[in-house]
């Protein structure tokens, strides 16, 4: 243990002496902002708003944040994804008992505007306040209540979104469309994102129908009783299912009244061939014959060109998901694409996808842009040092300079026929304080990239106007939610505003071609994106003018329920000296530990401007606990490779044990430490592993040390096993998803056999050591992780050569492919292909069959070729087939699984039981083999031959045994007390004979 402690201290010192990043720390009374020095003005601007939002949420839930919240600000989403890539790991593959400890840290990237940044910050503030309030503020409290309190997504995430953003027109538009397309007939069949949206609306419904203090009272009862249903029933007199029923009826009636609103009547409707993609950008060519889309999928983004005359779609450009794409027509043949990745780039392509040129843009992020048709120059809404301003980019000279620079969000530039730029700017309160949730239309009159004048042309401080485009005559069109849905409006020089659309669902995007003859609109309707192209009415000057109906606001909940705000307001019994408007807690509920009294809380005021900025020192190290390993385990987690000189069944057989450990991370420098220990129930088997990783910068580093001691009782005495291992990796990222690793491994195995009989015999030691070098090419294009697997592609190829005891050497190659695909939103299809081969004078022998962490595994004794055998390694490829069904120095298996979420169809109302909420079933097929020689059908395989010694005769009998083992069956997956549990029932086809169905229960692993 002392050696491992010294190892961790050395690594900690090493991290402290590594090269420091150019980061600064702004300390306030509430937050620690880690940021680059150039972003300090932006943080100073949003700091008062963050304090206001924090206090608003605290007032709403009746709880104060204890201590400070660490907030890390990254310049771009790409840098945030790279910095946090090692935190998103597939831990369930090895240990099912990892408990994530939610630290008081927030990681934020600059999303392109300060309004979006504030939304993300407020979401995180609300989430952390809820976690601290319900699970406790210390590590011990959060671990204690992690298994006692299980909150469904609609309750926890839906509430955090509602606390941070309330109920706005965007959420209302999404919910309206979902109800009008009858998606909410069964709550459990909804994808997680829509359940969260419904939860956000349900919380608003609870607050409106039950009073302004209902949320606070429910949360404090959940904190007290650790039961959601008890809290809901005590406050509302209804169960969660009753609340859902009434909410569903209210919303159905509310939105049914708006079905009278229409979709476009005569414009051209395009069939969008990408139902699972979101439209990020759209534009129409000058002659209106072609459309270009930027669409975002689950793992990448595409630029697609649509030919309106031939009704043809063509993909012309593709990028990774983290590299978002924007697109505009340069002319009728060429397309301008801006790619947001590690470096923003302007790319010129044609309609066929051929790339003409690439130009770097010295910006952190591009929010939106437009092209001047005459010159090909660009007006860009770009982010630099946290501020979104309008920049002018001269195509050909790559000159980039700012046209606005005064701290407001400047978004959605649109260039008119004269080269002037219309754009949306956040409204300025009192002329100097930005109000980021309200935007006006502004105009820049420019010539040759020089700003001549700058003016507000809409001047509507209480409304929001985005995406302005110049139409014919003196009209400018924009999108606004003034009637509750984002519809199109227009205004003229007389400041008269006209309605252009009155759609059932809001407009997501709009654009006009450079000739100003057509307008294209993207609308969310029936849970899909629909694209409409309309001709601009030249006679009317601004297109068809309608009279929109105002939407029914959410405050009409009160009228539908026959209530008024005064009827639902609950005032607690308070001392006369305390003002009711300043009380955060009901007097009947226990006070949190960080509040001494009601009077103290009521009179407490936090300073708003007390902050200081310091430079982060070069040797700054910030370590914090981020995860705990605590589980029951029935298998060996330390190594799956065992010395060949020892009976394999004694090593491979699973033994019940306990696992405990800790994960420590440095979120500032992206270092991570893990220390894990496993002990058997009788403590005759102890395993310890410590590792360090640093997956950031030009090279990735990973170091692992492991040790094991085991005492086995045999008939003739005791057997003591020892294991020591060192594993080091140095990785070079070749791209965002591809890493080349150089590996080094050293391991030592020792065995000491002792007799306890009447005669004492000297110990018989057997030792084995091995040193290997190799490389691994790893491709990781994981899209989403879920409880039992992931979607996307993960692949690796490893080649290693090693030398061991007595100078014996060997070569090993491994191939691993995993691919998961979502089907119909809910179903998951997983496929795996594993293969390996070990050759040379010292090779590994692979055992096929069985599954890890299974209770009472079955081991099949069969012929083994121990010649030149180095290690035995179980391969859990064909589950529930006996372990060692096949063996050899090569193996391959393929697996296909189809996961079905049963919890999606357990009733139409929210499921309350945590075990049922996590219930999945699956159907799977496995096939695999292990063999010696060139192929599984080679006659040299022991499985295919039998040698019989009969006196002087040596008779060899060749079998016609099928070397491939098959297995198929079904299983259940769920969580019990927060721990992953699986059950499988399968049938195995071995040598064309069906084995009796075998059932098995396992912990921690899905496969």
ZAMARGU-4260 file (C-alpha; in steps of 0.2 Angstrom, whole numbers, plus 5000, padded with zeros to 4 digits):
<rodrens>
0) 5000/5000/5000 | 5014/5012/5004 | 5021/5009/4986 | 5004/5014/4979 | 5003/5029/4990
5) 5020/5035/4984 | 5015/5032/4966 | 5000/5043/4968 | 5010/5057/4976 | 5023/5056/4962
10) 5010/5058/4949 | 5002/5072/4959 | 5018/5081/4959 | 5020/5078/4940 | 5003/5085/4936
15) 5007/5101/4946 | 5024/5104/4937 | 5016/5101/4920 | 5014/5116/4908 | 5000/5128/4914
20) 4986/5133/4903 | 4983/5152/4900 | 4969/5152/4913 | 4963/5165/4926 | 4952/5163/4941
25) 4938/5175/4945 | 4933/5172/4963 | 4916/5179/4969 | 4905/5176/4984 | 4895/5163/4974
30) 4906/5156/4960 | 4924/5152/4954 | 4925/5156/4936 | 4940/5148/4927 | 4942/5156/4911
35) 4955/5163/4899 | 4960/5181/4903 | 4953/5188/4887 | 4935/5183/4893 | 4935/5193/4909
40) 4925/5207/4902 | 4911/5195/4896 | 4911/5186/4913 | 4910/5203/4922 | 4894/5207/4911
45) 4885/5191/4915 | 4890/5190/4933 | 4876/5201/4940 | 4864/5191/4929 | 4870/5174/4936
50) 4868/5181/4954 | 4851/5187/4950 | 4846/5170/4943 | 4854/5160/4957 | 4844/5170/4970
55) 4828/5169/4959 | 4830/5149/4959 | 4834/5149/4977 | 4818/5159/4981 | 4808/5147/4971
60) 4814/5131/4979 | 4818/5138/4996 | 4836/5133/4997 | 4852/5142/4997 | 4868/5135/4988
65) 4881/5131/5001 | 4899/5136/4996 | 4905/5141/4979 | 4901/5133/4962 | 4916/5130/4951
70) 4912/5136/4933 | 4924/5132/4919 | 4922/5142/4903 | 4929/5135/4887 | 4931/5145/4871
75) 4922/5133/4859 | 4911/5117/4861 | 4925/5108/4852 | 4938/5112/4866 | 4925/5107/4879
80) 4921/5090/4871 | 4940/5087/4870 | 4943/5092/4888 | 4929/5081/4895 | 4931/5066/4883
85) 4939/5055/4896 | 4925/5058/4909 | 4912/5050/4897 | 4919/5032/4898 | 4910/5015/4897
90) 4912/5010/4915 | 4898/4998/4915 | 4909/4986/4905 | 4920/4983/4919 | 4911/4988/4935
95) 4893/4990/4938 | 4894/4998/4954 | 4902/5015/4950 | 4893/5029/4959 | 4896/5046/4951
100) 4898/5059/4964 | 4891/5075/4957 | 4905/5088/4961 | 4901/5107/4962 | 4908/5110/4945
105) 4900/5116/4929 | 4908/5115/4912 | 4902/5127/4899 | 4907/5131/4881 | 4903/5148/4873
110) 4888/5143/4862 | 4888/5158/4850 | 4878/5171/4860 | 4877/5177/4878 | 4859/5173/4879
115) 4862/5154/4875 | 4877/5155/4888 | 4866/5162/4901 | 4852/5148/4898 | 4866/5135/4899
120) 4873/5142/4915 | 4855/5144/4923 | 4851/5126/4919 | 4867/5120/4928 | 4863/5132/4943
125) 4846/5124/4945 | 4852/5107/4943 | 4866/5109/4956 | 4854/5117/4968 | 4842/5102/4966
130) 4855/5089/4968 | 4862/5098/4984 | 4845/5101/4991 | 4838/5083/4988 | 4854/5073/4990
135) 4865/5083/5001 | 4880/5095/4999 | 4893/5083/5005 | 4900/5067/4997 | 4894/5056/5011
140) 4876/5063/5010 | 4875/5060/4991 | 4881/5042/4993 | 4869/5039/5007 | 4854/5045/4998
145) 4859/5039/4980 | 4851/5022/4983 | 4836/5028/4993 | 4830/5042/4981 | 4827/5039/4963
150) 4819/5053/4953 | 4812/5051/4936 | 4818/5062/4922 | 4801/5072/4921 | 4803/5076/4939
155) 4821/5080/4941 | 4827/5086/4924 | 4810/5093/4919 | 4810/5103/4935 | 4828/5110/4933
160) 4823/5116/4915 | 4807/5124/4922 | 4816/5133/4936 | 4830/5140/4925 | 4819/5145/4909
165) 4801/5144/4915 | 4789/5141/4901 | 4793/5150/4885 | 4787/5150/4867 | 4800/5138/4860
170) 4794/5125/4873 | 4776/5129/4870 | 4778/5127/4851 | 4786/5109/4854 | 4773/5104/4866
175) 4759/5110/4855 | 4765/5101/4840 | 4767/5085/4850 | 4749/5086/4856 | 4742/5091/4839
180) 4751/5075/4832 | 4744/5065/4847 | 4761/5059/4853 | 4756/5060/4871 | 4743/5046/4871
185) 4756/5036/4881 | 4769/5045/4892 | 4780/5030/4894 | 4782/5028/4875 | 4790/5045/4873
190) 4808/5047/4871 | 4818/5055/4885 | 4819/5072/4878 | 4800/5073/4876 | 4797/5066/4894
195) 4808/5080/4900 | 4798/5093/4890 | 4782/5086/4897 | 4789/5087/4915 | 4794/5105/4912
200) 4775/5108/4907 | 4769/5098/4922 | 4779/5108/4934 | 4772/5124/4927 | 4754/5116/4928
205) 4757/5111/4946 | 4763/5129/4951 | 4748/5137/4942 | 4735/5126/4948 | 4742/5123/4966
210) 4750/5139/4970 | 4766/5148/4969 | 4773/5138/4984 | 4768/5121/4978 | 4786/5117/4970
215) 4794/5122/4986 | 4783/5112/4997 | 4785/5096/4986 | 4804/5097/4986 | 4805/5099/5005
220) 4794/5084/5008 | 4804/5074/4995 | 4819/5079/5005 | 4811/5074/5021 | 4803/5058/5016
225) 4813/5052/5001 | 4797/5048/4992 | 4791/5057/4977 | 4773/5050/4978 | 4771/5055/4996
230) 4776/5073/4993 | 4765/5075/4978 | 4750/5068/4987 | 4752/5078/5002 | 4754/5094/4993
235) 4742/5092/4979 | 4730/5078/4985 | 4734/5068/4969 | 4746/5055/4964 | 4758/5057/4949
240) 4746/5048/4938 | 4732/5059/4943 | 4742/5074/4940 | 4747/5068/4923 | 4728/5064/4918
245) 4722/5081/4923 | 4737/5089/4915 | 4735/5079/4899 | 4716/5084/4898 | 4720/5102/4901
250) 4734/5103/4888 | 4723/5094/4875 | 4709/5106/4877 | 4721/5121/4876 | 4730/5116/4860
255) 4714/5109/4852 | 4708/5126/4851 | 4723/5131/4841 | 4720/5118/4827 | 4710/5132/4818
260) 4727/5140/4814 | 4734/5135/4797 | 4749/5129/4788 | 4754/5138/4772 | 4740/5136/4760
265) 4748/5137/4743 | 4767/5136/4744 | 4777/5122/4738 | 4779/5109/4752 | 4795/5098/4751
270) 4796/5080/4757 | 4811/5080/4769 | 4820/5064/4767 | 4829/5065/4784 | 4816/5062/4798
275) 4829/5060/4812 | 4839/5076/4808 | 4837/5093/4813 | 4838/5108/4801 | 4852/5119/4807
280) 4852/5131/4792 | 4843/5134/4775 | 4845/5145/4760 | 4838/5147/4742 | 4848/5150/4727
285) 4847/5166/4717 | 4836/5159/4703 | 4826/5149/4717 | 4829/5132/4708 | 4840/5124/4722
290) 4839/5124/4741 | 4854/5120/4752 | 4851/5113/4770 | 4863/5110/4784 | 4856/5096/4794
295) 4862/5088/4811 | 4860/5070/4815 | 4866/5060/4830 | 4884/5058/4824 | 4887/5070/4811
300) 4881/5085/4801 | 4878/5086/4782 | 4875/5099/4769 | 4862/5094/4757 | 4857/5101/4740
305) 4839/5100/4734 | 4834/5102/4716 | 4816/5109/4715 | 4814/5105/4697 | 4820/5087/4697
310) 4814/5084/4715 | 4832/5077/4719 | 4842/5077/4735 | 4861/5076/4735 | 4873/5076/4750
315) 4888/5087/4746 | 4897/5089/4762 | 4899/5080/4779 | 4907/5083/4795 | 4908/5076/4813
320) 4894/5081/4825 | 4905/5093/4835 | 4909/5102/4819 | 4893/5111/4816 | 4889/5118/4798
325) 4881/5133/4791 | 4878/5136/4773 | 4873/5150/4760 | 4873/5151/4741 | 4887/5161/4734
330) 4879/5161/4717 | 4868/5149/4707 | 4882/5136/4707 | 4893/5138/4722 | 4890/5136/4741
335) 4898/5145/4755 | 4900/5133/4770 | 4906/5138/4787 | 4912/5124/4799 | 4914/5126/4817
340) 4927/5114/4824 | 4944/5116/4832 | 4946/5131/4820 | 4932/5140/4811 | 4934/5138/4792
345) 4925/5145/4777 | 4924/5132/4763 | 4918/5135/4745 | 4910/5120/4736 | 4899/5118/4721
350) 4883/5109/4719 | 4891/5092/4716 | 4902/5094/4732 | 4919/5098/4724 | 4929/5109/4736
355) 4936/5125/4728 | 4945/5133/4743 | 4946/5133/4762 | 4950/5149/4772 | 4953/5150/4791
360) 4943/5162/4801 | 4951/5170/4816 | 4935/5167/4827 | 4930/5155/4841 | 4913/5152/4834
365) 4902/5157/4820 | 4883/5159/4825 | 4876/5164/4808 | 4881/5173/4792 | 4876/5179/4775
370) 4884/5182/4758 | 4884/5198/4747 | 4879/5192/4730 | 4889/5205/4720 | 4906/5203/4729
375) 4905/5186/4737 | 4910/5194/4754 | 4903/5188/4770 | 4894/5196/4785 | 4897/5185/4799
380) 4890/5184/4817 | 4906/5178/4825 | 4911/5175/4843 | 4928/5181/4849 | 4932/5182/4868
385) 4914/5178/4872 | 4906/5192/4862 | 4895/5189/4847 | 4898/5203/4835 | 4896/5207/4816
390) 4911/5204/4806 | 4915/5208/4788 | 4925/5195/4778 | 4932/5200/4761 | 4932/5184/4751
395) 4949/5183/4742 | 4959/5194/4753 | 4954/5184/4770 | 4952/5201/4778 | 4941/5200/4794
400) 4936/5215/4804 | 4922/5219/4816 | 4908/5231/4812 | 4900/5230/4830 | 4910/5229/4846
405) 4900/5235/4861 | 4895/5220/4871 | 4878/5215/4865 | 4873/5199/4856 | 4873/5203/4837
410) 4865/5188/4827 | 4857/5183/4811 | 4865/5195/4798 | 4856/5197/4782 | 4863/5208/4767
415) 4851/5217/4756 | 4852/5223/4738 | 4862/5238/4743 | 4875/5229/4753 | 4867/5235/4770
420) 4866/5223/4784 | 4851/5219/4794 | 4853/5209/4810 | 4846/5205/4827 | 4853/5213/4843
425) 4849/5211/4861 | 4839/5225/4868 | 4849/5237/4878 | 4841/5243/4895 | 4844/5261/4898
430) 4855/5261/4883 | 4869/5251/4890 | 4863/5236/4899 | 4859/5221/4888 | 4843/5211/4890
435) 4848/5195/4882 | 4831/5187/4880 | 4824/5202/4870 | 4831/5207/4853 | 4828/5221/4841
440) 4831/5223/4822 | 4846/5234/4818 | 4854/5240/4802 | 4872/5244/4797 | 4874/5255/4782
445) 4891/5250/4775 | 4902/5252/4759 | 4917/5241/4755 | 4916/5234/4773 | 4916/5251/4782
450) 4902/5255/4793 | 4894/5272/4788 | 4879/5272/4800 | 4872/5261/4813 | 4853/5262/4819
455) 4839/5253/4828 | 4825/5251/4815 | 4812/5241/4825 | 4812/5249/4842 | 4801/5237/4851
460) 4808/5234/4868 | 4795/5222/4874 | 4796/5210/4859 | 4808/5198/4851 | 4813/5200/4832
465) 4826/5188/4825 | 4831/5182/4807 | 4827/5199/4798 | 4828/5198/4779 | 4824/5212/4767
470) 4809/5209/4756 | 4803/5220/4741 | 4799/5238/4743 | 4803/5245/4760 | 4798/5230/4770
475) 4809/5219/4781 | 4803/5202/4787 | 4807/5195/4804 | 4802/5181/4815 | 4794/5185/4832
480) 4784/5176/4846 | 4773/5191/4850 | 4758/5180/4847 | 4765/5165/4856 | 4772/5156/4841
485) 4787/5161/4830 | 4778/5168/4815 | 4784/5180/4801 | 4780/5198/4802 | 4785/5213/4792
490) 4788/5232/4795 | 4791/5247/4784 | 4799/5264/4786 | 4783/5270/4794 | 4786/5258/4808
495) 4770/5249/4804 | 4770/5230/4808 | 4761/5217/4797 | 4758/5199/4800 | 4764/5187/4786
500) 4760/5170/4793 | 4748/5162/4805 | 4755/5144/4807 | 4750/5131/4819 | 4768/5128/4823
505) 4782/5140/4824 | 4794/5144/4810 | 4812/5137/4814 | 4821/5146/4800 | 4817/5158/4786
510) 4828/5164/4771 | 4825/5173/4755 | 4834/5171/4738 | 4845/5186/4732 | 4832/5190/4719
515) 4819/5193/4732 | 4806/5182/4722 | 4804/5168/4735 | 4805/5164/4753 | 4809/5148/4761
520) 4803/5143/4779 | 4807/5128/4790 | 4792/5123/4801 | 4791/5110/4815 | 4775/5100/4811
525) 4769/5083/4816 | 4786/5080/4825 | 4795/5082/4809 | 4803/5097/4799 | 4794/5103/4784
530) 4801/5115/4771 | 4790/5127/4762 | 4794/5138/4748 | 4783/5153/4744 | 4783/5167/4731
535) 4784/5184/4737 | 4768/5194/4732 | 4776/5209/4722 | 4759/5218/4722 | 4757/5218/4741
540) 4775/5222/4743 | 4778/5211/4758 | 4769/5195/4753 | 4752/5188/4759 | 4746/5199/4774
545) 4736/5190/4787 | 4729/5193/4804 | 4736/5181/4816 | 4726/5174/4831 | 4735/5176/4848
550) 4739/5160/4856 | 4731/5154/4872 | 4744/5158/4885 | 4748/5146/4899 | 4740/5157/4912
555) 4724/5151/4906 | 4726/5136/4916 | 4719/5146/4931 | 4703/5151/4921 | 4701/5133/4915
560) 4702/5127/4933 | 4691/5141/4939 | 4704/5148/4950 | 4713/5164/4953 | 4731/5167/4959
565) 4725/5173/4976 | 4715/5157/4978 | 4730/5146/4976 | 4743/5156/4986 | 4748/5147/5002
570) 4755/5159/5016 | 4764/5150/5030 | 4761/5154/5048 | 4775/5166/5052 | 4781/5177/5067
575) 4775/5195/5065 | 4793/5201/5064 | 4796/5191/5048 | 4789/5197/5031 | 4780/5184/5022
580) 4788/5189/5005 | 4805/5186/5011 | 4803/5168/5018 | 4810/5154/5009 | 4804/5139/5020
585) 4788/5133/5026 | 4789/5133/5045 | 4782/5115/5046 | 4797/5108/5036 | 4815/5105/5043
590) 4827/5119/5039 | 4843/5114/5029 | 4860/5113/5038 | 4867/5129/5030 | 4852/5140/5037
595) 4852/5145/5055 | 4835/5152/5056 | 4820/5160/5046 | 4825/5177/5051 | 4843/5175/5046
600) 4837/5169/5029 | 4824/5182/5027 | 4836/5196/5030 | 4852/5189/5022 | 4858/5199/5007
605) 4872/5193/4996 | 4884/5206/4989 | 4883/5206/4970 | 4900/5215/4965 | 4913/5208/4977
610) 4925/5198/4965 | 4943/5198/4961 | 4953/5190/4947 | 4969/5180/4950 | 4981/5171/4938
615) 4980/5152/4940 | 4998/5147/4946 | 5008/5136/4935 | 5008/5122/4948 | 4990/5123/4952
620) 4982/5106/4956 | 4964/5104/4960 | 4959/5086/4965 | 4941/5081/4970 | 4932/5065/4972
625) 4921/5062/4957 | 4916/5044/4959 | 4915/5029/4971 | 4916/5011/4967 | 4905/5001/4979
630) 4898/4985/4973 | 4896/4966/4975 | 4906/4956/4963 | 4907/4938/4957 | 4921/4939/4945
635) 4939/4944/4943 | 4940/4962/4938 | 4959/4964/4939 | 4964/4953/4924 | 4956/4940/4913
640) 4973/4933/4908 | 4980/4919/4919 | 4997/4909/4919 | 4996/4893/4909 | 5006/4882/4921
645) 4992/4883/4934 | 4975/4874/4932 | 4964/4886/4923 | 4948/4882/4932 | 4956/4887/4949
650) 4960/4904/4942 | 4945/4908/4931 | 4931/4902/4942 | 4921/4916/4950 | 4922/4920/4968
655) 4910/4931/4978 | 4918/4947/4984 | 4917/4966/4988 | 4924/4980/4978 | 4927/4997/4984
660) 4937/5012/4977 | 4938/5030/4973 | 4940/5041/4958 | 4949/5057/4959 | 4949/5070/4945
665) 4957/5087/4942 | 4944/5096/4931 | 4956/5110/4928 | 4970/5100/4920 | 4960/5085/4915
670) 4970/5072/4926 | 4961/5057/4933 | 4966/5045/4947 | 4957/5028/4951 | 4961/5017/4966
675) 4951/5001/4967 | 4952/4986/4979 | 4942/4970/4978 | 4942/4957/4992 | 4934/4940/4993
680) 4921/4936/5006 | 4934/4926/5016 | 4948/4939/5012 | 4959/4925/5004 | 4959/4934/4988
685) 4964/4953/4987 | 4966/4963/4972 | 4972/4981/4971 | 4973/4993/4956 | 4978/5011/4954
690) 4979/5020/4937 | 4982/5038/4931 | 4976/5046/4915 | 4978/5062/4906 | 4969/5063/4890
695) 4972/5081/4884 | 4985/5090/4873 | 4996/5083/4860 | 4999/5066/4868 | 4988/5056/4880
700) 4995/5047/4894 | 4989/5032/4904 | 4998/5022/4918 | 4991/5007/4928 | 4998/4997/4942
705) 4990/4982/4949 | 4993/4968/4962 | 4985/4953/4968 | 4987/4940/4981 | 4977/4924/4983
710) 4977/4909/4994 | 4969/4893/4988 | 4966/4878/4999 | 4969/4861/4990 | 4969/4843/4996
715) 4988/4842/4999 | 4990/4860/5006 | 4989/4878/5001 | 4993/4887/4985 | 4998/4905/4986
720) 4997/4916/4970 | 5005/4933/4967 | 5002/4945/4953 | 5010/4961/4949 | 5007/4972/4933
725) 5012/4988/4925 | 5003/4995/4910 | 5008/5011/4901 | 5001/5020/4886 | 5006/5035/4876
730) 4993/5041/4863 | 4994/5053/4849 | 4977/5059/4843 | 4977/5058/4824 | 4960/5066/4823
735) 4945/5070/4834 | 4940/5052/4834 | 4956/5042/4830 | 4970/5039/4842 | 4986/5029/4840
740) 4992/5022/4856 | 5010/5015/4860 | 5008/5001/4873 | 5020/4994/4886 | 5016/4980/4898
745) 5025/4971/4911 | 5018/4957/4922 | 5025/4945/4935 | 5015/4929/4941 | 5022/4919/4955
750) 5015/4903/4963 | 5021/4896/4980 | 5015/4878/4984 | 5016/4873/5002 | 5012/4856/5011
755) 5003/4856/5027 | 5005/4837/5030 | 5014/4828/5044 | 5030/4830/5034 | 5036/4848/5030
760) 5041/4850/5012 | 5051/4865/5005 | 5040/4877/4996 | 5040/4874/4977 | 5040/4891/4969
765) 5035/4894/4951 | 5038/4911/4943 | 5034/4919/4926 | 5037/4936/4919 | 5032/4944/4903
770) 5037/4961/4894 | 5027/4966/4879 | 5027/4981/4867 | 5014/4985/4854 | 5002/4998/4847
775) 4984/5001/4846 | 4974/5010/4833 | 4958/5016/4841 | 4942/5023/4833 | 4929/5030/4844
780) 4913/5038/4836 | 4901/5035/4850 | 4885/5045/4848 | 4875/5041/4864 | 4878/5030/4879
785) 4863/5022/4887 | 4862/5010/4902 | 4867/4995/4893 | 4877/5000/4879 | 4880/5014/4866
790) 4875/5019/4848 | 4889/5023/4836 | 4905/5014/4830 | 4919/5009/4841 | 4934/5000/4834
795) 4952/4995/4838 | 4966/4985/4832 | 4980/4980/4843 | 4997/4972/4838 | 5010/4967/4852
800) 5026/4957/4853 | 5032/4951/4869 | 5046/4941/4877 | 5046/4932/4894 | 5053/4919/4905
805) 5067/4908/4897 | 5068/4920/4882 | 5052/4914/4874 | 5043/4926/4863 | 5026/4928/4855
810) 5015/4940/4844 | 4997/4944/4847 | 4984/4953/4836 | 4967/4958/4842 | 4952/4966/4832
815) 4937/4974/4841 | 4922/4981/4832 | 4906/4987/4841 | 4892/4996/4832 | 4875/5002/4840
820) 4861/5009/4830 | 4845/5017/4837 | 4829/5011/4829 | 4812/5020/4830 | 4819/5031/4844
825) 4817/5017/4857 | 4825/5001/4851 | 4843/4999/4851 | 4852/4986/4840 | 4870/4982/4846
830) 4883/4971/4836 | 4900/4965/4841 | 4914/4957/4832 | 4930/4951/4842 | 4944/4941/4836
835) 4962/4938/4841 | 4977/4927/4837 | 4993/4923/4846 | 5007/4915/4838 | 5026/4911/4841
840) 5036/4901/4854 | 5025/4908/4868 | 5007/4910/4865 | 4990/4913/4873 | 4977/4900/4874
845) 4959/4907/4873 | 4944/4899/4881 | 4927/4902/4873 | 4910/4903/4882 | 4902/4909/4898
850) 4899/4926/4904 | 4908/4938/4916 | 4901/4940/4934 | 4889/4926/4932 | 4884/4916/4948
855) 4890/4898/4947 | 4898/4897/4930 | 4899/4881/4921 | 4917/4875/4916 | 4919/4861/4903
860) 4935/4851/4904 | 4941/4847/4886 | 4958/4844/4878 | 4971/4857/4879 | 4988/4860/4870
865) 4999/4866/4883 | 5014/4866/4872 | 5022/4884/4871 | 5007/4890/4881 | 5010/4907/4890
870) 4993/4912/4897 | 4975/4906/4898 | 4962/4919/4894 | 4943/4917/4895 | 4933/4924/4881
875) 4915/4928/4886 | 4909/4927/4868 | 4895/4914/4868 | 4885/4917/4884 | 4878/4903/4894
880) 4889/4890/4884 | 4900/4882/4896 | 4917/4890/4899 | 4930/4882/4888 | 4918/4875/4876
885) 4931/4878/4863 | 4949/4883/4865 | 4964/4888/4855 | 4977/4901/4851 | 4965/4910/4840
890) 4947/4915/4842 | 4933/4925/4834 | 4915/4928/4839 | 4900/4938/4833 | 4886/4944/4843
895) 4870/4953/4839 | 4858/4960/4852 | 4841/4969/4850 | 4836/4979/4866 | 4818/4983/4869
900) 4813/4996/4883 | 4799/4987/4892 | 4796/5002/4903 | 4791/5012/4887 | 4775/5002/4887
905) 4771/4999/4905 | 4755/5009/4906 | 4751/5026/4898 | 4755/5036/4914 | 4772/5039/4922
910) 4779/5023/4930 | 4783/5026/4949 | 4794/5010/4952 | 4812/5013/4949 | 4815/4994/4944
915) 4801/4995/4931 | 4807/5012/4925 | 4824/5004/4921 | 4817/4988/4914 | 4824/4982/4897
920) 4822/4966/4888 | 4833/4959/4874 | 4834/4946/4861 | 4852/4940/4856 | 4861/4928/4845
925) 4880/4923/4848 | 4891/4913/4837 | 4910/4909/4840 | 4924/4897/4840 | 4942/4895/4847
930) 4955/4885/4837 | 4973/4880/4834 | 4980/4881/4817 | 4974/4891/4802 | 4955/4888/4804
935) 4942/4880/4816 | 4941/4866/4804 | 4959/4861/4804 | 4962/4842/4809 | 4976/4848/4821
940) 4963/4855/4833 | 4961/4844/4849 | 4942/4846/4847 | 4943/4837/4830 | 4954/4822/4834
945) 4957/4809/4848 | 4973/4800/4850 | 4972/4782/4857 | 4987/4773/4863 | 4985/4754/4862
950) 5001/4745/4865 | 5013/4749/4852 | 4999/4757/4841 | 4995/4776/4841 | 4978/4777/4834
955) 4971/4795/4829 | 4952/4796/4827 | 4946/4812/4818 | 4929/4818/4823 | 4917/4828/4812
960) 4913/4840/4827 | 4906/4857/4822 | 4919/4869/4829 | 4907/4884/4830 | 4896/4886/4845
965) 4880/4895/4844 | 4869/4902/4857 | 4852/4912/4857 | 4840/4918/4869 | 4832/4933/4878
970) 4835/4942/4894 | 4830/4956/4906 | 4840/4971/4912 | 4836/4982/4926 | 4842/4991/4942
975) 4840/4986/4960 | 4845/4999/4973 | 4854/5008/4959 | 4864/4992/4954 | 4864/4984/4937
980) 4857/4967/4937 | 4853/4955/4922 | 4845/4939/4919 | 4847/4928/4904 | 4838/4912/4897
985) 4847/4904/4882 | 4849/4889/4872 | 4866/4883/4865 | 4869/4873/4849 | 4885/4863/4852
990) 4891/4851/4839 | 4873/4851/4831 | 4865/4846/4848 | 4854/4858/4857 | 4858/4860/4876
995) 4845/4862/4889 | 4840/4880/4892 | 4851/4888/4904 | 4846/4903/4915 | 4859/4914/4923
1000) 4859/4930/4934 | 4874/4942/4933 | 4879/4958/4941 | 4886/4974/4933 | 4888/4969/4915
1005) 4876/4969/4900 | 4885/4957/4889
</rodrens>
